[in-house]
Amino acid sequence: MERKITKKIYVGNVPIGGGSPISIQSMTNTITKDVISTVNQINQFAREGCNISRSAVNDLDDALAIKKIKLLTTIPFIADIQYDYKLAIMAAENGADCLRINPGNIGGRKKVKEVVECCKYHNIPIRVGVNSGSVNQKFIDKYKGVNKESIVYSALDQVEFLESLNFDQIKISIKSSNVPICVESYELLSSLCDYPLHLGITEAGPSFRGTIKSSVGLGIILAKGIGDTIRVSLTGDPVEEVKVGKEILRSLGLLKDGIDLISCPTCSRTKIDLINIVEQAEKELKHVKKNLKIAIMGCPVNGPGEAKEADLGIAGGNGKGLIFKKGQIIKKVDEKDLLKELINEINKLEE
């Protein structure tokens, strides 16, 4: 898949744009000044493969907590600021690796200029964020509603002001909960600028619905070669956002770190407890970093036949099962030993 090469910036030590790997982000739902809770959640993100974390900074204590949080975590910290430019400055001074702001709502252009000067001094980027609920009214009037044009040109208006201050360490996000509008908006924005783009479907909803909406929306945009960072927004445990984000990237071939686990949906030919085996395999293989496709199939029709492209796999029988490698059967084992033998073979490949 050919990706658009955008301007490269850095959020902490993570490169964004310029052909760098697409970064996965999530946002804490803790009270940021509760340092222990926030640190624990960020470290959970990191263990699941999150590259960058974002937290809301709602008051001075939140801003001051950033310094402590940074000492106890390993991934870059984005401070999410609304309305108060002083909090943006305090967040930058206390170690934030990036600011997420809407320049239109933090107190006017003079105050935005102060924030920009602080970011220049600390050498940190700004993420300009506009969603369908924060579009500048003049663009709503000009383009007759909230649509791709009003969203995109509202964001670019803010970007142009930052550029007028000789600041170009910028990434842009434009979000909508409407998937077609979001896709069209990112296509238009990508055609008009070379800044790195952060992708997301805002207010996507509860876990099941939000996963589907985000997967469809982000998948379409990413498949067009657009996007440098992603966040899957779900109502629930934000750690799940990271897991979904990884699978979206993996399904498009944009992430090659870890196991691509495929399995059949089961039918009356399935004579083993395939569902339990798949669930156990997910747990056992989640931290394997080798880029492998592993198939777990209920019968020989699906594997090793239909799953012959897998690096390794198992196919169930009647209390027995086959271990196969690139479609070739390498051993026959009891059902109770299938997963153990599969993992043994995976370990051999890792060596």
C-alpha positions in Angstrom: 0.0 0.0 0.0 1.4 3.3 -1.1 1.2 6.0 1.6 1.4 9.8 1.2 4.7 11.1 2.5 4.0 14.0 4.8 6.2 16.4 6.8 8.0 14.6 9.5 7.7 15.9 13.1 8.5 14.3 16.4 6.3 13.7 19.5 8.9 12.9 22.1 11.1 10.3 20.5 8.3 9.0 18.2 8.6 10.2 14.5 5.3 11.2 13.0 4.9 11.5 9.2 7.6 11.4 6.6 6.9 7.7 5.9 7.3 6.7 9.6 5.3 3.8 10.9 1.7 4.8 11.8 1.5 5.5 15.5 -1.3 4.3 17.7 -2.6 6.6 20.4 -5.1 6.4 23.2 -6.4 8.8 25.8 -6.5 8.2 29.6 -9.8 8.4 31.4 -8.2 9.0 34.8 -8.0 12.3 36.7 -4.6 13.4 35.4 -3.4 14.8 38.7 -4.1 11.3 40.2 -0.5 10.4 39.2 -0.6 6.7 40.2 -3.8 5.9 38.3 -2.7 7.9 35.3 0.7 6.3 35.2 -0.8 2.8 35.6 -3.1 3.3 32.7 -0.4 4.8 30.4 1.8 1.9 31.2 -1.1 -0.5 30.3 -1.3 1.3 27.0 2.4 0.8 26.4 2.2 -2.9 27.2 -0.5 -3.3 24.6 1.5 -1.5 21.9 0.4 2.1 22.2 3.0 4.6 20.9 1.7 7.9 22.3 -0.7 8.7 25.2 -2.9 11.8 25.6 -4.4 13.2 28.8 -6.8 16.0 29.5 -5.2 18.9 31.4 -8.1 20.7 33.2 -6.4 22.7 35.9 -3.0 23.7 37.3 -2.6 20.5 39.3 -3.1 18.4 36.2 -0.4 20.4 34.4 2.0 20.1 37.3 1.5 16.4 37.5 2.9 15.9 34.0 6.5 16.1 35.2 5.9 13.2 37.7 3.9 11.2 35.1 6.8 11.5 32.6 9.3 10.1 35.1 7.2 6.9 35.6 6.2 6.2 31.9 8.0 5.4 28.7 5.8 6.7 25.9 5.3 10.4 24.9 2.7 12.4 26.6 0.2 14.7 24.8 -1.5 17.4 26.9 -5.1 18.0 25.8 -6.1 21.6 26.4 -9.4 23.3 26.1 -10.1 27.0 26.6 -7.2 28.1 28.9 -4.0 29.1 27.2 -2.2 29.3 30.6 -2.7 25.6 31.0 -1.1 25.0 27.6 1.9 26.9 28.6 2.2 25.2 32.0 1.8 21.8 30.3 4.7 22.6 28.0 6.8 23.8 30.8 6.2 20.7 32.8 7.3 18.3 30.1 4.4 17.6 27.7 5.7 16.2 24.4 3.0 17.8 22.4 -0.1 20.0 22.9 -3.5 19.3 21.5 -5.3 22.5 21.2 -8.1 24.2 19.2 -6.5 27.6 18.6 -10.0 29.1 18.2 -11.1 28.4 21.7 -8.2 29.2 24.0 -8.6 33.0 24.3 -7.8 34.8 21.0 -4.8 35.1 18.7 -2.6 37.0 21.2 -2.8 34.1 23.6 -2.3 31.6 20.9 0.9 33.4 20.0 2.2 33.0 23.6 1.5 29.3 23.5 3.3 29.0 20.2 6.4 30.9 21.5 6.4 28.5 24.5 6.3 25.4 22.1 9.1 26.9 20.1 11.2 27.3 23.2 10.6 23.7 24.3 10.7 22.3 20.8 7.3 20.5 20.9 4.6 20.3 18.2 1.0 21.3 18.3 -1.8 19.2 17.2 -4.6 21.3 15.8 -7.9 19.7 16.4 -11.2 20.5 14.8 -14.3 18.2 14.9 -17.8 18.6 13.5 -18.9 20.3 16.8 -16.1 22.9 16.8 -16.2 24.3 13.2 -15.8 28.0 13.0 -19.1 29.6 12.3 -17.9 31.7 9.4 -17.0 28.5 7.5 -20.4 26.9 8.4 -22.0 30.0 6.9 -19.7 30.1 3.9 -20.1 26.4 3.0 -23.8 26.1 4.2 -23.4 23.7 7.0 -21.1 21.3 8.7 -19.5 19.4 5.8 -16.1 18.4 4.5 -15.4 21.9 3.2 -16.3 23.7 6.4 -14.4 21.2 8.6 -11.3 21.3 6.5 -11.1 25.0 5.9 -11.8 25.7 9.6 -8.7 23.6 10.4 -6.5 25.1 7.7 -7.5 28.6 8.9 -6.0 27.7 12.3 -2.9 26.2 10.7 -2.3 29.3 8.6 -2.3 31.4 11.8 0.3 29.2 13.3 2.4 29.4 10.1 2.1 33.2 10.3 4.0 32.9 13.6 6.8 30.9 11.9 5.6 27.7 13.5 5.4 24.5 11.4 5.7 21.7 13.9 2.1 20.8 13.4 -0.1 17.8 13.0 -3.8 18.1 12.2 -6.9 16.1 13.1 -10.4 16.7 11.7 -13.1 14.4 13.1 -16.7 13.6 12.8 -18.9 10.8 14.1 -20.3 10.5 10.6 -18.1 8.1 8.7 -18.7 9.3 5.1 -18.1 13.0 6.1 -14.9 12.0 8.0 -13.6 10.1 5.0 -14.3 12.9 2.6 -12.8 15.5 4.9 -9.5 13.6 5.3 -9.3 13.1 1.6 -9.8 16.8 1.0 -7.4 17.9 3.7 -4.7 15.5 2.5 -5.0 17.0 -1.0 -4.5 20.5 0.4 -1.5 20.1 2.8 1.5 18.0 3.6 1.3 18.1 7.4 1.0 14.8 9.2 -2.6 13.8 9.9 -4.1 12.2 13.0 -7.1 10.0 12.2 -10.1 9.3 14.3 -13.8 8.8 14.2 -15.0 11.0 17.1 -17.7 9.8 19.6 -17.7 6.5 17.8 -19.8 4.9 20.6 -19.8 1.9 22.9 -17.3 -1.0 22.3 -19.1 -3.1 19.7 -20.6 -0.3 17.7 -17.6 2.0 18.1 -15.2 -0.8 17.0 -17.2 -1.3 13.8 -17.6 2.4 13.0 -13.9 3.1 13.7 -12.7 0.0 11.7 -14.8 1.0 8.7 -13.9 4.7 8.8 -10.2 4.4 9.6 -9.8 1.4 7.3 -11.1 3.4 4.3 -8.9 6.4 5.0 -5.8 4.4 5.7 -6.4 2.3 2.6 -6.2 5.5 0.6 -2.6 6.0 1.9 -3.8 8.8 4.2 -2.9 9.1 7.9 0.1 9.1 10.2 -1.4 8.5 13.6 -4.7 6.9 14.7 -6.9 6.7 17.7 -9.9 4.5 18.1 -12.4 6.3 20.3 -14.5 3.9 22.4 -16.8 4.4 25.3 -15.2 2.0 27.8 -11.7 0.8 28.8 -9.3 2.9 26.7 -6.8 -0.1 26.6 -9.3 -1.7 24.2 -8.7 1.3 21.9 -5.1 0.2 21.5 -6.0 -3.4 20.7 -8.5 -2.4 18.1 -6.1 0.1 16.6 -3.4 -2.6 16.2 -5.8 -4.9 14.5 -6.9 -2.2 12.1 -3.3 -1.6 11.1 -2.5 -5.3 11.0 -5.5 -6.1 8.7 -4.2 -3.5 6.2 -0.6 -4.7 6.3 0.5 -1.5 8.0 1.7 -3.3 11.2 3.9 -6.3 10.9 4.7 -6.7 14.6 3.1 -9.8 16.1 0.9 -12.7 15.3 -1.9 -12.5 12.7 -4.3 -15.0 14.1 -6.9 -16.4 11.7 -9.6 -18.9 12.6 -12.7 -20.4 11.0 -16.2 -19.5 12.2 -17.0 -23.2 12.9 -19.7 -25.4 11.5 -21.1 -29.0 12.0 -17.7 -30.4 10.7 -15.9 -29.0 13.7 -15.3 -31.8 16.2 -13.0 -30.0 18.6 -13.5 -27.2 21.1 -12.2 -24.7 18.6 -13.6 -21.6 20.3 -11.8 -22.4 23.6 -8.6 -23.2 21.7 -8.8 -19.8 19.8 -9.4 -17.9 23.0 -6.4 -19.6 24.7 -4.2 -19.0 21.7 -5.0 -15.3 21.8 -3.8 -15.1 25.4 -0.7 -17.2 24.8 0.4 -15.4 21.6 -0.5 -11.8 22.3 3.1 -10.8 23.2 4.9 -12.8 20.5 6.6 -10.2 18.3 7.4 -12.4 15.3 5.5 -11.5 12.2 3.6 -14.7 11.5 0.2 -15.8 10.2 -1.2 -18.5 12.4 -4.3 -20.4 11.5 -6.6 -22.3 13.9 -9.2 -24.3 11.9 -12.0 -26.6 12.8 -11.5 -29.3 10.1 -9.2 -30.3 7.3 -11.4 -28.5 4.7 -10.4 -25.1 6.1 -7.0 -26.1 7.2 -4.5 -27.0 5.8 -6.5 -26.6 2.6 -7.9 -23.0 2.7 -5.4 -21.9 5.2 -2.3 -23.1 3.4 -0.9 -19.6 3.2 -0.5 -19.6 7.0 3.0 -20.0 8.4 1.7 -22.5 10.9 -1.7 -23.8 11.8 -3.8 -26.5 13.3 -6.8 -28.3 11.9 -9.2 -30.2 14.1 -10.5 -33.8 13.7 -12.5 -36.1 15.9 -10.6 -35.6 19.2 -7.4 -35.3 17.2 -5.8 -32.6 15.1 -3.2 -31.8 12.5 -0.3 -29.4 12.8 0.6 -27.9 9.4 3.2 -25.6 8.1 2.7 -23.7 4.8 -0.1 -26.1 4.0 2.0 -29.2 4.6 1.0 -31.6 7.5 3.9 -32.0 9.9 2.3 -34.0 12.8 -0.9 -35.4 14.2 -1.6 -34.9 17.9 -4.4 -35.3 20.5 -6.8 -32.4 20.8 -5.6 -31.6 24.3 -2.0 -31.1 23.0 -2.9 -29.1 19.9 -2.2 -25.7 21.3 0.9 -26.7 23.2 2.4 -28.3 20.1 1.5 -25.3 17.9 3.3 -23.0 20.4 6.3 -25.3 20.3 6.4 -25.0 16.5 6.1 -21.2 16.7 9.0 -21.1 19.2 11.1 -23.0 16.7 10.3 -20.5 14.0 11.2 -17.7 16.4 14.6 -19.2 16.9 
